[in-house]
Every structure is written in C-alpha cells, then in structure tokens.
Amino acid sequence: MPSRFTGRVERWQTAARRATAVPFIIRCGILFIGLLALAVAWPVEMLSSPRYMSVVAAAVIWPAVAPQGKGGTAAALAVIAGWLIDTAGFGSPVTLWRVLALATLLYLAHTLTALAAVLPYDAVVNLDVPALWLGRALIVVLISAVVIVLALGLTADLGGDAFQIATLVGLAAATAVTILLARMTRRE
C-alpha cells in the first residue's frame, strides 16, 4: 500500500514539473468557473459554513485536477444540488439571471473539462486553441440565452393545454434524440 501511494505522489510530482502553461490555465479556468457556479447556486448561509462547503468544493476541484472521468459530472451535480437546496429548501425565488448564469457556468465548465480531458498536461498549445474553443462555447451560450428569453416571452402569450402539450412533445423529442445519439455512439 505505501509503495502504491508513493508511486502516485511521484507521478503527480512529475506531472507538476512537466506541466505547461495553457493546460494549467485551462484547469484553473475549470476550477474558477466551478467555484463561481457554486457561489451562484448555493445558499449564502451554507456557503459560509466550511463544514458543508469543503465537501462540495472538493467535487468542483476534482475535474480541475483530473478532468478525465466522472469529476465533471460530480461538479455539475454539486452545483445542481445547491440550486435545489436554495430554491426548494430555503425558498429562494427562481430568477432569470440565476438560471442563465448557472446554465452558462455549467456549460463552460463542461466544455473546458472536455478540452482538458483530451489535452495532456504537458502539451505545447497556442492560446488560439482555448480561445477559439471558448469563443464557440460563448456563441452557444448567447444563442441559448436568446432562445430561453424568447421562449419565456411566448409562455406568457401561450397558456393552458396547448403549452403543456408542446412542453411534453419537446421533452419526448429531447429524450428520443438522446437515446438515438447514445445508440449511435455504441455502434461505432
């Protein structure tokens, strides 16, 4: 057991010595965005408690340190849990700015984690690569925000049964597309 731990520490030391700037900056971006998402999602009362936030912060640190694997999912679930605790448990109102901010931060954390997962820690990369990656992500975020605001505007005009049926059809279509994509990735 001690030799296994020692080997792991030596690998981390080697990784720290060989790390280059751009992959390190990307991982710092993952951490910063994750912590910002926690600050937006979690109630202020719980954010100030080190007892609760140490475990939650560890979930956000995980994808920054080891982006391959389940760390990104754990961080997203920690943020979503905070949102649910704040809105359902503490009775905070659901506001448009918080929904858009959380959606933006979760998407940016996800896309940066995906980039970090395929980018070795010692890769020599121009700053153009993450800049273009983030540029595309910000375009997606902007288009999504506009669509959400327009959809919310339509909900005021459309009410009743027609809107509920359209919502159920949209959810069924999203589920069908997800299942189709999952099956397509398994075949390849």
LUMSE-121613 format. One record per residue (C-alpha): y, x, z; residue in one letter; residue number from 1. Coordinates in Angstrom, 2 decimals. Layout:
<sites>
<site><y>Y</y><x>X</x><z>Z</z><code>A</code><pos>NUM</pos></site>
...
</sites>
This chain:
<sites>
<site><y>0.00</y><x>0.00</x><z>0.00</z><code>M</code><pos>1</pos></site>
<site><y>2.58</y><x>2.71</x><z>0.87</z><code>P</code><pos>2</pos></site>
<site><y>1.86</y><x>4.54</x><z>-2.40</z><code>S</code><pos>3</pos></site>
<site><y>2.44</y><x>1.32</x><z>-4.32</z><code>R</code><pos>4</pos></site>
<site><y>5.81</y><x>0.83</x><z>-2.60</z><code>F</code><pos>5</pos></site>
<site><y>6.73</y><x>4.49</x><z>-3.14</z><code>T</code><pos>6</pos></site>
<site><y>5.89</y><x>4.19</x><z>-6.83</z><code>G</code><pos>7</pos></site>
<site><y>8.09</y><x>1.13</x><z>-7.16</z><code>R</code><pos>8</pos></site>
<site><y>11.00</y><x>2.88</x><z>-5.43</z><code>V</code><pos>9</pos></site>
<site><y>10.60</y><x>5.88</x><z>-7.74</z><code>E</code><pos>10</pos></site>
<site><y>10.69</y><x>3.59</x><z>-10.79</z><code>R</code><pos>11</pos></site>
<site><y>13.90</y><x>1.98</x><z>-9.51</z><code>W</code><pos>12</pos></site>
<site><y>15.46</y><x>5.40</x><z>-8.94</z><code>Q</code><pos>13</pos></site>
<site><y>14.51</y><x>6.49</x><z>-12.46</z><code>T</code><pos>14</pos></site>
<site><y>15.94</y><x>3.27</x><z>-13.87</z><code>A</code><pos>15</pos></site>
<site><y>19.19</y><x>3.78</x><z>-11.96</z><code>A</code><pos>16</pos></site>
<site><y>19.52</y><x>7.34</x><z>-13.29</z><code>R</code><pos>17</pos></site>
<site><y>18.84</y><x>6.33</x><z>-16.90</z><code>R</code><pos>18</pos></site>
<site><y>20.88</y><x>3.11</x><z>-16.95</z><code>A</code><pos>19</pos></site>
<site><y>23.69</y><x>2.89</x><z>-19.48</z><code>T</code><pos>20</pos></site>
<site><y>26.98</y><x>1.06</x><z>-19.21</z><code>A</code><pos>21</pos></site>
<site><y>26.52</y><x>-2.02</x><z>-21.42</z><code>V</code><pos>22</pos></site>
<site><y>23.21</y><x>-3.26</x><z>-19.96</z><code>P</code><pos>23</pos></site>
<site><y>24.65</y><x>-2.64</x><z>-16.48</z><code>F</code><pos>24</pos></site>
<site><y>27.80</y><x>-4.62</x><z>-17.32</z><code>I</code><pos>25</pos></site>
<site><y>25.66</y><x>-7.48</x><z>-18.67</z><code>I</code><pos>26</pos></site>
<site><y>23.63</y><x>-7.57</x><z>-15.46</z><code>R</code><pos>27</pos></site>
<site><y>26.84</y><x>-7.52</x><z>-13.40</z><code>C</code><pos>28</pos></site>
<site><y>28.06</y><x>-10.44</x><z>-15.54</z><code>G</code><pos>29</pos></site>
<site><y>24.89</y><x>-12.37</x><z>-14.71</z><code>I</code><pos>30</pos></site>
<site><y>25.49</y><x>-11.78</x><z>-11.01</z><code>L</code><pos>31</pos></site>
<site><y>29.19</y><x>-12.69</x><z>-11.19</z><code>F</code><pos>32</pos></site>
<site><y>28.57</y><x>-15.90</x><z>-13.16</z><code>I</code><pos>33</pos></site>
<site><y>25.71</y><x>-16.86</x><z>-10.83</z><code>G</code><pos>34</pos></site>
<site><y>27.85</y><x>-16.39</x><z>-7.74</z><code>L</code><pos>35</pos></site>
<site><y>30.68</y><x>-18.33</x><z>-9.36</z><code>L</code><pos>36</pos></site>
<site><y>28.27</y><x>-21.17</x><z>-10.16</z><code>A</code><pos>37</pos></site>
<site><y>27.14</y><x>-21.19</x><z>-6.52</z><code>L</code><pos>38</pos></site>
<site><y>30.77</y><x>-21.43</x><z>-5.41</z><code>A</code><pos>39</pos></site>
<site><y>31.37</y><x>-24.41</x><z>-7.69</z><code>V</code><pos>40</pos></site>
<site><y>28.11</y><x>-26.21</x><z>-6.85</z><code>A</code><pos>41</pos></site>
<site><y>27.51</y><x>-25.75</x><z>-3.14</z><code>W</code><pos>42</pos></site>
<site><y>29.48</y><x>-27.49</x><z>-0.37</z><code>P</code><pos>43</pos></site>
<site><y>32.12</y><x>-25.36</x><z>1.32</z><code>V</code><pos>44</pos></site>
<site><y>30.51</y><x>-25.99</x><z>4.70</z><code>E</code><pos>45</pos></site>
<site><y>27.28</y><x>-24.38</x><z>3.56</z><code>M</code><pos>46</pos></site>
<site><y>28.94</y><x>-21.58</x><z>1.58</z><code>L</code><pos>47</pos></site>
<site><y>30.46</y><x>-20.24</x><z>4.77</z><code>S</code><pos>48</pos></site>
<site><y>27.07</y><x>-20.12</x><z>6.52</z><code>S</code><pos>49</pos></site>
<site><y>25.27</y><x>-16.79</x><z>5.97</z><code>P</code><pos>50</pos></site>
<site><y>22.02</y><x>-18.38</x><z>7.13</z><code>R</code><pos>51</pos></site>
<site><y>21.86</y><x>-20.70</x><z>4.11</z><code>Y</code><pos>52</pos></site>
<site><y>23.63</y><x>-18.61</x><z>1.54</z><code>M</code><pos>53</pos></site>
<site><y>21.61</y><x>-15.42</x><z>1.98</z><code>S</code><pos>54</pos></site>
<site><y>18.52</y><x>-17.12</x><z>0.54</z><code>V</code><pos>55</pos></site>
<site><y>20.49</y><x>-18.84</x><z>-2.21</z><code>V</code><pos>56</pos></site>
<site><y>22.36</y><x>-15.65</x><z>-3.11</z><code>A</code><pos>57</pos></site>
<site><y>19.02</y><x>-13.84</x><z>-3.40</z><code>A</code><pos>58</pos></site>
<site><y>18.00</y><x>-16.38</x><z>-6.05</z><code>A</code><pos>59</pos></site>
<site><y>21.14</y><x>-15.53</x><z>-8.01</z><code>V</code><pos>60</pos></site>
<site><y>20.70</y><x>-11.78</x><z>-7.59</z><code>I</code><pos>61</pos></site>
<site><y>17.12</y><x>-11.95</x><z>-8.90</z><code>W</code><pos>62</pos></site>
<site><y>17.94</y><x>-12.46</x><z>-12.63</z><code>P</code><pos>63</pos></site>
<site><y>20.62</y><x>-9.77</x><z>-12.48</z><code>A</code><pos>64</pos></site>
<site><y>18.14</y><x>-7.22</x><z>-11.15</z><code>V</code><pos>65</pos></site>
<site><y>15.06</y><x>-8.35</x><z>-13.09</z><code>A</code><pos>66</pos></site>
<site><y>16.08</y><x>-10.64</x><z>-15.99</z><code>P</code><pos>67</pos></site>
<site><y>12.57</y><x>-10.95</x><z>-17.37</z><code>Q</code><pos>68</pos></site>
<site><y>10.51</y><x>-13.62</x><z>-15.70</z><code>G</code><pos>69</pos></site>
<site><y>11.39</y><x>-16.56</x><z>-13.53</z><code>K</code><pos>70</pos></site>
<site><y>14.64</y><x>-15.30</x><z>-11.99</z><code>G</code><pos>71</pos></site>
<site><y>16.91</y><x>-17.25</x><z>-14.32</z><code>G</code><pos>72</pos></site>
<site><y>15.06</y><x>-20.47</x><z>-13.51</z><code>T</code><pos>73</pos></site>
<site><y>15.26</y><x>-19.79</x><z>-9.77</z><code>A</code><pos>74</pos></site>
<site><y>19.00</y><x>-19.16</x><z>-10.01</z><code>A</code><pos>75</pos></site>
<site><y>19.59</y><x>-22.33</x><z>-12.04</z><code>A</code><pos>76</pos></site>
<site><y>17.54</y><x>-24.38</x><z>-9.57</z><code>L</code><pos>77</pos></site>
<site><y>19.52</y><x>-22.91</x><z>-6.66</z><code>A</code><pos>78</pos></site>
<site><y>22.77</y><x>-23.98</x><z>-8.33</z><code>V</code><pos>79</pos></site>
<site><y>21.42</y><x>-27.45</x><z>-9.16</z><code>I</code><pos>80</pos></site>
<site><y>20.15</y><x>-27.85</x><z>-5.59</z><code>A</code><pos>81</pos></site>
<site><y>23.64</y><x>-27.06</x><z>-4.33</z><code>G</code><pos>82</pos></site>
<site><y>25.13</y><x>-29.66</x><z>-6.66</z><code>W</code><pos>83</pos></site>
<site><y>22.67</y><x>-32.29</x><z>-5.44</z><code>L</code><pos>84</pos></site>
<site><y>23.26</y><x>-31.40</x><z>-1.78</z><code>I</code><pos>85</pos></site>
<site><y>27.02</y><x>-31.57</x><z>-2.27</z><code>D</code><pos>86</pos></site>
<site><y>27.11</y><x>-34.84</x><z>-4.19</z><code>T</code><pos>87</pos></site>
<site><y>24.23</y><x>-36.73</x><z>-2.57</z><code>A</code><pos>88</pos></site>
<site><y>24.16</y><x>-35.19</x><z>0.88</z><code>G</code><pos>89</pos></site>
<site><y>27.83</y><x>-34.54</x><z>1.56</z><code>F</code><pos>90</pos></site>
<site><y>29.19</y><x>-37.37</x><z>-0.59</z><code>G</code><pos>91</pos></site>
<site><y>31.48</y><x>-35.27</x><z>-2.78</z><code>S</code><pos>92</pos></site>
<site><y>32.75</y><x>-37.13</x><z>-5.84</z><code>P</code><pos>93</pos></site>
<site><y>31.41</y><x>-36.21</x><z>-9.26</z><code>V</code><pos>94</pos></site>
<site><y>34.41</y><x>-34.87</x><z>-11.17</z><code>T</code><pos>95</pos></site>
<site><y>34.61</y><x>-33.92</x><z>-14.82</z><code>L</code><pos>96</pos></site>
<site><y>35.91</y><x>-30.41</x><z>-14.18</z><code>W</code><pos>97</pos></site>
<site><y>32.98</y><x>-29.57</x><z>-11.89</z><code>R</code><pos>98</pos></site>
<site><y>30.41</y><x>-30.94</x><z>-14.32</z><code>V</code><pos>99</pos></site>
<site><y>31.93</y><x>-28.97</x><z>-17.20</z><code>L</code><pos>100</pos></site>
<site><y>32.30</y><x>-25.83</x><z>-15.07</z><code>A</code><pos>101</pos></site>
<site><y>28.68</y><x>-25.98</x><z>-13.88</z><code>L</code><pos>102</pos></site>
<site><y>27.35</y><x>-26.65</x><z>-17.37</z><code>A</code><pos>103</pos></site>
<site><y>29.39</y><x>-23.74</x><z>-18.72</z><code>T</code><pos>104</pos></site>
<site><y>28.39</y><x>-21.34</x><z>-15.96</z><code>L</code><pos>105</pos></site>
<site><y>24.70</y><x>-22.27</x><z>-16.14</z><code>L</code><pos>106</pos></site>
<site><y>24.66</y><x>-21.84</x><z>-19.92</z><code>Y</code><pos>107</pos></site>
<site><y>26.48</y><x>-18.49</x><z>-19.76</z><code>L</code><pos>108</pos></site>
<site><y>24.14</y><x>-17.25</x><z>-17.03</z><code>A</code><pos>109</pos></site>
<site><y>21.15</y><x>-18.37</x><z>-19.08</z><code>H</code><pos>110</pos></site>
<site><y>22.31</y><x>-16.73</x><z>-22.29</z><code>T</code><pos>111</pos></site>
<site><y>23.28</y><x>-13.47</x><z>-20.55</z><code>L</code><pos>112</pos></site>
<site><y>19.91</y><x>-13.40</x><z>-18.79</z><code>T</code><pos>113</pos></site>
<site><y>18.20</y><x>-13.84</x><z>-22.16</z><code>A</code><pos>114</pos></site>
<site><y>20.23</y><x>-10.95</x><z>-23.59</z><code>L</code><pos>115</pos></site>
<site><y>19.48</y><x>-8.74</x><z>-20.59</z><code>A</code><pos>116</pos></site>
<site><y>15.78</y><x>-9.58</x><z>-20.81</z><code>A</code><pos>117</pos></site>
<site><y>15.49</y><x>-8.13</x><z>-24.32</z><code>V</code><pos>118</pos></site>
<site><y>17.92</y><x>-5.27</x><z>-23.75</z><code>L</code><pos>119</pos></site>
<site><y>16.39</y><x>-2.27</x><z>-21.96</z><code>P</code><pos>120</pos></site>
<site><y>18.43</y><x>-0.91</x><z>-19.08</z><code>Y</code><pos>121</pos></site>
<site><y>18.78</y><x>2.44</x><z>-20.85</z><code>D</code><pos>122</pos></site>
<site><y>19.73</y><x>1.10</x><z>-24.31</z><code>A</code><pos>123</pos></site>
<site><y>22.76</y><x>2.54</x><z>-26.05</z><code>V</code><pos>124</pos></site>
<site><y>24.61</y><x>-0.50</x><z>-27.33</z><code>V</code><pos>125</pos></site>
<site><y>28.10</y><x>-1.06</x><z>-28.71</z><code>N</code><pos>126</pos></site>
<site><y>30.28</y><x>-3.53</x><z>-26.87</z><code>L</code><pos>127</pos></site>
<site><y>30.27</y><x>-5.62</x><z>-30.06</z><code>D</code><pos>128</pos></site>
<site><y>26.76</y><x>-6.88</x><z>-29.30</z><code>V</code><pos>129</pos></site>
<site><y>27.51</y><x>-8.62</x><z>-25.99</z><code>P</code><pos>130</pos></site>
<site><y>30.98</y><x>-9.63</x><z>-27.22</z><code>A</code><pos>131</pos></site>
<site><y>29.53</y><x>-11.45</x><z>-30.23</z><code>L</code><pos>132</pos></site>
<site><y>26.78</y><x>-12.91</x><z>-28.04</z><code>W</code><pos>133</pos></site>
<site><y>29.32</y><x>-14.27</x><z>-25.57</z><code>L</code><pos>134</pos></site>
<site><y>31.57</y><x>-15.43</x><z>-28.41</z><code>G</code><pos>135</pos></site>
<site><y>28.79</y><x>-17.59</x><z>-29.81</z><code>R</code><pos>136</pos></site>
<site><y>27.99</y><x>-18.89</x><z>-26.35</z><code>A</code><pos>137</pos></site>
<site><y>31.62</y><x>-19.83</x><z>-25.75</z><code>L</code><pos>138</pos></site>
<site><y>31.74</y><x>-21.69</x><z>-29.07</z><code>I</code><pos>139</pos></site>
<site><y>28.67</y><x>-23.69</x><z>-27.98</z><code>V</code><pos>140</pos></site>
<site><y>30.32</y><x>-24.40</x><z>-24.61</z><code>V</code><pos>141</pos></site>
<site><y>33.55</y><x>-25.54</x><z>-26.25</z><code>L</code><pos>142</pos></site>
<site><y>31.80</y><x>-27.85</x><z>-28.71</z><code>I</code><pos>143</pos></site>
<site><y>29.64</y><x>-29.26</x><z>-25.90</z><code>S</code><pos>144</pos></site>
<site><y>32.68</y><x>-29.91</x><z>-23.71</z><code>A</code><pos>145</pos></site>
<site><y>34.45</y><x>-31.75</x><z>-26.53</z><code>V</code><pos>146</pos></site>
<site><y>31.34</y><x>-33.87</x><z>-27.19</z><code>V</code><pos>147</pos></site>
<site><y>30.98</y><x>-34.68</x><z>-23.49</z><code>I</code><pos>148</pos></site>
<site><y>34.61</y><x>-35.75</x><z>-23.16</z><code>V</code><pos>149</pos></site>
<site><y>34.34</y><x>-37.90</x><z>-26.31</z><code>L</code><pos>150</pos></site>
<site><y>31.10</y><x>-39.44</x><z>-25.07</z><code>A</code><pos>151</pos></site>
<site><y>32.69</y><x>-40.25</x><z>-21.73</z><code>L</code><pos>152</pos></site>
<site><y>35.57</y><x>-41.87</x><z>-23.58</z><code>G</code><pos>153</pos></site>
<site><y>33.11</y><x>-44.02</x><z>-25.50</z><code>L</code><pos>154</pos></site>
<site><y>31.34</y><x>-45.11</x><z>-22.35</z><code>T</code><pos>155</pos></site>
<site><y>34.48</y><x>-46.87</x><z>-21.24</z><code>A</code><pos>156</pos></site>
<site><y>34.52</y><x>-48.81</x><z>-24.54</z><code>D</code><pos>157</pos></site>
<site><y>30.79</y><x>-49.38</x><z>-24.80</z><code>L</code><pos>158</pos></site>
<site><y>29.25</y><x>-51.03</x><z>-21.83</z><code>G</code><pos>159</pos></site>
<site><y>26.31</y><x>-53.11</x><z>-20.88</z><code>G</code><pos>160</pos></site>
<site><y>22.92</y><x>-53.33</x><z>-22.53</z><code>D</code><pos>161</pos></site>
<site><y>23.79</y><x>-51.57</x><z>-25.79</z><code>A</code><pos>162</pos></site>
<site><y>24.91</y><x>-48.46</x><z>-23.94</z><code>F</code><pos>163</pos></site>
<site><y>21.81</y><x>-48.42</x><z>-21.74</z><code>Q</code><pos>164</pos></site>
<site><y>19.52</y><x>-48.75</x><z>-24.76</z><code>I</code><pos>165</pos></site>
<site><y>21.38</y><x>-45.95</x><z>-26.56</z><code>A</code><pos>166</pos></site>
<site><y>21.01</y><x>-43.75</x><z>-23.48</z><code>T</code><pos>167</pos></site>
<site><y>17.27</y><x>-44.37</x><z>-23.27</z><code>L</code><pos>168</pos></site>
<site><y>16.83</y><x>-43.72</x><z>-27.00</z><code>V</code><pos>169</pos></site>
<site><y>18.79</y><x>-40.46</x><z>-26.64</z><code>G</code><pos>170</pos></site>
<site><y>16.65</y><x>-39.33</x><z>-23.70</z><code>L</code><pos>171</pos></site>
<site><y>13.47</y><x>-40.18</x><z>-25.61</z><code>A</code><pos>172</pos></site>
<site><y>14.69</y><x>-38.23</x><z>-28.63</z><code>A</code><pos>173</pos></site>
<site><y>15.58</y><x>-35.20</x><z>-26.48</z><code>A</code><pos>174</pos></site>
<site><y>12.13</y><x>-35.32</x><z>-24.87</z><code>T</code><pos>175</pos></site>
<site><y>10.42</y><x>-35.60</x><z>-28.25</z><code>A</code><pos>176</pos></site>
<site><y>12.36</y><x>-32.63</x><z>-29.65</z><code>V</code><pos>177</pos></site>
<site><y>11.47</y><x>-30.55</x><z>-26.57</z><code>T</code><pos>178</pos></site>
<site><y>7.77</y><x>-31.39</x><z>-26.91</z><code>I</code><pos>179</pos></site>
<site><y>7.87</y><x>-30.63</x><z>-30.65</z><code>L</code><pos>180</pos></site>
<site><y>9.53</y><x>-27.26</x><z>-30.10</z><code>L</code><pos>181</pos></site>
<site><y>7.07</y><x>-26.36</x><z>-27.34</z><code>A</code><pos>182</pos></site>
<site><y>4.11</y><x>-27.13</x><z>-29.63</z><code>R</code><pos>183</pos></site>
<site><y>5.64</y><x>-25.18</x><z>-32.49</z><code>M</code><pos>184</pos></site>
<site><y>6.09</y><x>-22.08</x><z>-30.33</z><code>T</code><pos>185</pos></site>
<site><y>2.46</y><x>-22.24</x><z>-29.17</z><code>R</code><pos>186</pos></site>
<site><y>1.14</y><x>-22.35</x><z>-32.74</z><code>R</code><pos>187</pos></site>
<site><y>2.84</y><x>-19.09</x><z>-33.71</z><code>E</code><pos>188</pos></site>
</sites>
